[in-house]
C-alpha cells in the first residue's frame, strides 16, 4: 500500500529554499505491492518472493520475506532474471514528483566480475532501458555502507558482483528535468550469469523504500535566512531549524498531501534569540 507520510513545508514572511524528502512507498515483500512486477514472460526467471533458506541468505532483513534469486537453490548458469518497480506515473502529481530516490538493503553472492546484478531505468514505459550508470538524470550516486565497490558500472558489467560483507544499503536519486512525464518510469533489477556453474546464492533484496523530493522556493522578504529539517527523509516526525532571523517574523507552517490538499496550517512567529 502506498504511504504518503509528510509532504511540504511553506514559510511565509522569510526568505529561504528547502528540499524535503517524503517516503511514499515501503516494499517489504510481506504483502503484494502494485508498484512491483515480476517478469513472468521471461523464461527461467528465478526471482522469488519468500523466506530465504540458504547458507548466506539465511533470513530476510525484515523477517520473514525478501525477494531472492531463488529462495532455496543456487542460481543456474546462463540465467537472466528481472523484476520491475514503477517509481513515477503520469497520473501522479508530476509537478511535485519531479525528483525520486530509492533506498534498499541487499546481499549478493556471485562469481566475481561476470555474474551479478545491476539496475536499469526506462522513461518510456518499458520500451527501452538504460543502465543507471549511463543515466544523465541521476543526481546522487550509489553509496554502499559495507562494501567499497562502486556499483555504477557501465558497459554491461554487473554492479553487484562477488560477495557482499553481510547486508549492504544502497541509494540512488534522480531528477526528471528532461523527462516529459508522458510515460510511467520504471526501474528494472537485473540478475545475469554466464555458462559456468559456480554454486553461488545470487542476489537478495529487502526493504525497498521510494522517496520523492520537493524543491521549493520561499518568498523573499528577509535576506540570509536558512532552514534545515531533520531527519531527512522524514518518516513520522521532524525538527525544523531556522537561522538568520534578525527581527520577529510571522510564519505559517502548512502540511500539504500529495494531491495538493492542505492537511493542516499552523500560524506562529519566530524571532532572533
C-alpha positions as CSV (number, residue, x, y, z in Angstrom):
1,X,0.0,0.0,0.0
2,X,1.3,3.4,-0.9
3,X,2.0,5.7,2.1
4,X,2.3,9.4,1.8
5,X,3.7,10.4,5.2
6,X,4.9,14.0,5.4
7,X,4.9,16.3,2.4
8,X,5.7,20.0,2.2
9,X,6.7,23.0,4.3
10,X,5.9,26.6,3.3
11,X,7.2,29.5,5.3
12,X,5.6,32.9,4.7
13,X,7.4,36.1,5.7
14,X,11.1,34.9,5.4
15,X,13.5,34.1,2.5
16,X,14.8,30.5,2.2
17,X,14.9,27.5,0.0
18,X,14.1,23.9,1.0
19,X,14.4,20.4,-0.3
20,X,12.3,17.9,1.7
21,X,12.1,14.2,1.1
22,X,9.0,12.2,1.6
23,X,8.7,8.5,1.9
24,X,5.8,7.4,-0.4
25,X,6.4,3.6,-0.6
26,X,7.7,0.8,1.5
27,X,8.2,-2.6,-0.2
28,X,8.9,-5.1,2.5
29,X,7.6,-8.2,0.5
30,X,5.2,-9.2,3.2
31,X,2.1,-8.2,1.2
32,X,1.6,-7.7,-2.6
33,X,2.6,-4.3,-3.9
34,X,1.0,-2.7,-7.0
35,X,4.3,-1.0,-8.0
36,X,6.3,-4.2,-8.2
37,X,6.0,-6.6,-11.1
38,X,7.7,-9.9,-11.9
39,X,8.7,-10.5,-15.5
40,X,6.6,-13.6,-16.0
41,X,7.3,-13.6,-19.7
42,X,11.0,-14.2,-19.2
43,X,11.8,-17.9,-19.4
44,X,13.9,-19.1,-16.5
45,X,13.2,-16.0,-14.3
46,X,14.4,-17.1,-10.8
47,X,13.3,-14.1,-8.8
48,X,11.1,-15.3,-5.9
49,X,9.4,-13.6,-3.0
50,X,9.5,-15.7,0.1
51,X,11.5,-16.8,3.1
52,X,15.2,-17.3,2.2
53,X,16.6,-20.7,3.2
54,X,20.2,-20.7,2.1
55,X,23.6,-20.6,3.9
56,X,24.4,-16.9,3.3
57,X,20.9,-15.9,2.5
58,X,19.6,-17.3,5.8
59,X,16.9,-14.7,6.6
60,X,15.3,-11.6,5.3
61,X,16.3,-8.1,6.5
62,X,12.7,-7.7,7.7
63,X,11.5,-11.1,8.6
64,X,10.1,-13.2,7.1
65,X,10.2,-12.4,3.3
66,X,12.6,-10.9,0.8
67,X,12.9,-11.1,-2.9
68,X,15.6,-13.6,-3.8
69,X,17.1,-15.2,-6.9
70,X,15.5,-18.5,-5.7
71,X,14.8,-18.8,-2.0
72,X,16.4,-22.3,-1.8
73,X,18.6,-23.2,-4.7
74,X,21.9,-21.8,-6.1
75,X,21.4,-19.7,-9.2
76,X,21.8,-21.6,-12.5
77,X,24.2,-20.9,-15.4
78,X,23.1,-18.8,-18.4
79,X,20.4,-17.1,-16.4
80,X,18.7,-13.8,-17.0
81,X,16.1,-12.7,-14.4
82,X,14.4,-9.4,-13.8
83,X,11.7,-7.6,-11.8
84,X,10.5,-4.0,-12.2
85,X,9.3,-1.2,-9.9
86,X,7.3,1.7,-11.0
87,X,8.8,4.9,-9.5
88,X,6.7,7.5,-11.3
89,X,3.5,7.7,-13.3
90,X,1.7,10.5,-15.3
91,X,-1.4,10.0,-13.2
92,X,0.6,11.1,-10.1
93,X,1.3,14.8,-9.3
94,X,4.2,15.4,-11.7
95,X,4.8,18.9,-10.5
96,X,5.7,17.6,-7.1
97,X,7.1,14.2,-8.2
98,X,10.0,15.7,-10.1
99,X,12.6,14.0,-8.1
100,X,12.7,10.4,-6.9
101,X,15.2,8.4,-4.8
102,X,15.3,4.7,-3.9
103,X,16.9,3.1,-0.9
104,X,17.2,-0.7,-0.4
105,X,19.0,-3.4,1.7
106,X,20.6,-6.3,-0.1
107,X,23.1,-9.2,-0.1
108,X,24.9,-10.7,-3.1
109,X,27.0,-13.9,-3.6
110,X,28.1,-14.4,-7.2
111,X,31.1,-15.4,-9.3
112,X,33.2,-12.2,-9.4
113,X,33.2,-9.8,-12.4
114,X,30.9,-11.8,-14.7
115,X,27.9,-12.9,-12.7
116,X,25.8,-10.5,-10.7
117,X,23.2,-7.8,-10.6
118,X,22.6,-4.3,-12.0
119,X,19.8,-1.8,-12.3
120,X,18.2,-0.2,-15.4
121,X,15.8,2.6,-15.9
122,X,13.1,3.2,-18.5
123,X,11.4,6.6,-19.2
124,X,9.1,5.3,-21.9
125,X,7.0,2.8,-20.1
126,X,9.5,-0.1,-20.6
127,X,10.0,0.2,-24.4
128,X,13.8,0.8,-23.9
129,X,16.1,0.5,-20.9
130,X,19.3,2.3,-19.9
131,X,21.9,1.2,-17.3
132,X,21.7,3.7,-14.5
133,X,25.4,4.1,-14.8
134,X,24.7,5.9,-18.1
135,X,21.6,7.9,-17.0
136,X,22.1,11.7,-17.2
137,X,19.1,12.2,-14.9
138,X,21.0,10.8,-11.9
139,X,21.7,13.4,-9.2
140,X,23.0,11.2,-6.4
141,X,25.2,8.2,-7.0
142,X,25.0,4.9,-5.1
143,X,26.7,4.5,-1.8
144,X,27.4,1.2,-0.1
145,X,27.7,1.2,3.7
146,X,29.6,-2.1,3.9
147,X,31.2,-2.5,0.5
148,X,33.8,-0.3,-1.1
149,X,32.9,-1.2,-4.7
150,X,31.1,1.4,-6.8
151,X,28.0,-0.2,-8.3
152,X,27.6,2.3,-11.1
153,X,29.4,0.1,-13.6
154,X,28.5,0.6,-17.3
155,X,29.2,-1.5,-20.4
156,X,27.0,-4.4,-19.4
157,X,29.2,-5.4,-16.4
158,X,27.3,-6.3,-13.2
159,X,27.2,-3.7,-10.5
160,X,26.8,-6.1,-7.6
161,X,29.3,-9.0,-8.1
162,X,31.4,-11.2,-5.8
163,X,30.3,-11.5,-2.2
164,X,28.9,-8.7,0.0
165,X,30.1,-8.2,3.6
166,X,26.7,-9.1,5.0
167,X,23.7,-6.7,4.5
168,X,24.5,-3.6,2.5
169,X,22.5,-0.4,2.0
170,X,22.4,1.3,-1.4
171,X,20.8,4.6,-2.5
172,X,20.3,6.5,-5.8
173,X,18.4,9.6,-6.8
174,X,17.0,11.1,-10.0
175,X,15.9,14.5,-11.2
176,X,13.5,14.3,-14.2
177,X,14.1,17.8,-15.6
178,X,14.4,16.3,-19.1
179,X,11.6,13.9,-18.8
180,X,8.1,14.8,-20.2
181,X,6.1,12.6,-17.8
182,X,4.2,11.1,-20.8
183,X,5.0,7.5,-19.7
184,X,5.5,5.7,-16.4
185,X,9.1,5.5,-15.2
186,X,10.3,2.0,-14.2
187,X,13.4,0.6,-12.5
188,X,14.4,-2.9,-13.6
189,X,16.6,-5.1,-11.3
190,X,18.5,-7.5,-13.5
191,X,20.5,-10.6,-12.5
192,X,22.6,-12.5,-15.0
193,X,25.1,-15.4,-15.0
194,X,27.5,-16.9,-17.6
195,X,27.8,-20.5,-18.7
196,X,29.9,-21.7,-15.7
197,X,28.0,-23.2,-12.7
198,X,29.6,-21.9,-9.5
199,X,27.1,-22.9,-6.8
200,X,26.6,-19.3,-5.5
201,X,23.5,-17.9,-4.0
202,X,22.8,-14.9,-6.2
203,X,21.2,-11.6,-5.1
204,X,18.7,-10.9,-2.2
205,X,16.9,-7.6,-1.8
206,X,14.7,-6.3,1.0
207,X,13.2,-3.1,2.5
208,X,12.9,-1.1,-0.7
209,X,11.9,2.5,0.0
210,X,10.9,5.1,-2.5
211,X,11.1,8.8,-1.8
212,X,10.1,12.0,-3.6
213,X,12.0,15.3,-3.1
214,X,10.3,18.7,-3.0
215,X,12.5,21.6,-4.2
216,X,10.6,24.8,-3.4
217,X,11.5,28.4,-3.4
218,X,10.1,30.6,-0.5
219,X,9.0,34.2,-0.9
220,X,11.8,36.7,-0.3
221,X,11.2,39.3,2.4
222,X,14.3,39.0,4.6
223,X,17.8,38.0,3.3
224,X,20.2,35.4,4.6
225,X,17.6,33.1,6.1
226,X,18.4,29.4,6.1
227,X,16.3,26.5,7.2
228,X,17.2,22.9,7.9
229,X,15.0,19.9,8.5
230,X,16.0,16.7,10.2
231,X,15.8,13.8,9.9
232,X,15.7,13.9,6.1
233,X,14.0,11.8,4.7
234,X,11.1,12.2,7.1
235,X,9.1,9.2,8.4
236,X,6.8,10.4,11.1
237,X,8.3,13.4,13.0
238,X,10.9,16.1,12.2
239,X,12.6,19.1,13.6
240,X,12.7,22.4,11.7
241,X,15.6,24.9,12.4
242,X,15.5,28.5,11.1
243,X,18.7,30.5,11.2
244,X,19.4,34.2,10.3
245,X,16.3,35.8,11.7
246,X,17.1,39.4,12.7
247,X,13.6,40.5,13.6
248,X,10.3,38.9,14.5
249,X,8.7,37.1,11.6
250,X,5.2,35.7,11.1
251,X,5.4,32.1,9.9
252,X,2.8,29.8,8.6
253,X,3.6,26.1,8.6
254,X,1.4,24.2,6.1
255,X,1.3,20.4,5.6
256,X,0.1,19.5,2.1
257,X,-0.7,16.0,0.9
258,X,0.3,14.6,-2.5
259,X,-3.0,15.8,-4.0
260,X,-2.1,19.4,-3.2
261,X,-4.7,19.5,-0.4
262,X,-3.9,21.3,2.8
263,X,-4.0,18.9,5.8
264,X,-3.1,21.5,8.4
265,X,-2.0,25.1,8.8
266,X,-0.2,26.3,11.9
267,X,0.4,30.0,12.3
268,X,3.2,31.0,14.6
269,X,6.0,33.6,15.0
270,X,9.8,33.4,15.3
271,X,12.4,35.9,16.5
272,X,16.1,36.2,17.0
273,X,17.4,34.6,20.1
